[in-house]
Amino acid sequence: MCGVALEEYNKHSSTDNVEHVKWLKLEIITSNVEESTAIVEFKAFYRANKRKYCLHEVSEFQFINGKWLYSAAREFIE
């Protein structure tokens, strides 16, 4: 993570939530890469508390030190 995502990251809250989540599938809808920035629309499917969910999001990623890092959500899609 970097940018806004890292600034707003709460390790304690994230650790509590991850114990109850099982990631099932990641589906990339579209991507647009320019130099060191990418905009990606994706659907992340997961199970939590015995229910299935889908996170549909358009996000920004930054290429830093040879790695793509999540930097911010641009839009959440229902």
Secondary structure, 3 states (H helix, E strand, C coil): CCHHHHHCCCHHHHHHHHCCEEEEEEEEEEEEEECCEEEEEEEEEEEECCEEEEEEEEEEEEEECCEEEEEEEEEEEC
